[in-house]
Amino acid sequence: MPYTADKHEHHPSREELRARIPGWGADLDPADRPAVPRERHDLETGAHWTFPERQEERWPRERSIEHEFLTPVFGTSSPLRGLSGAMRRYSYAKFSEGRAAHWLILLASDRVDAIESHIRSFATAQPDNPITQTGILSEAKRHGVSSRFGTKRVDLNHGWIDPILVAGPWLLAGGIAISVVRSVVKARR
């Protein structure tokens, strides 16, 4: 019987379900359930606490509005910073995890974080190198073109946009740098 929102007239009994569905109700008897000893709450665990000691929160952490507090231990490998961090804080502060807006803002903040990382790399001694880091050189060395024909590779569907996404920020940064240099040169004349 398919699921409907209406109340069902006939609720099948355990015996009817067992006869119709092979293996139904196999875990009804606690003696047949392998996890039953783990489900007991009266066993001695050896833990010296009822709730674990909380990790120190060095800066305000993002957490869903559904949760009263952070878990006792949480990751701190990527502290929030910049515009992407502000976007993540906003997403967690304003929207429930059940809302699409929450996740769309988080996705957008990941893209913003990638752009911020590219920009930050220009301030280092070794900025990002799109030629070597994208694997474009291996296309010529490792049969890149011939591997694209006669196969059902998934990456062929989005391959056309990859050069735009990879080279776009670099071309934009180069254009901005050229316009800044031109304006500085004009101002000095």
Buried (B, 14 or more C-beta within 10 A) or exposed (E): EEEEEEEEEEEBEEEEEBEEEEEBEEEEEEEEEEEEEEEEEEEEEEEEEEEEEEBEEEEEBBBBEEEEEBEEEEEEEEEBEBEBBEBBBBBBEEBEEEEEEBEEBBEBBEEBBEBBEBBEEEEEEEBBEBEEEBEBEEEEEEEEEEEEEEEEEEEEEEEEEEEEEBBEBBEEBEEEEEEEEEEEEEEEE
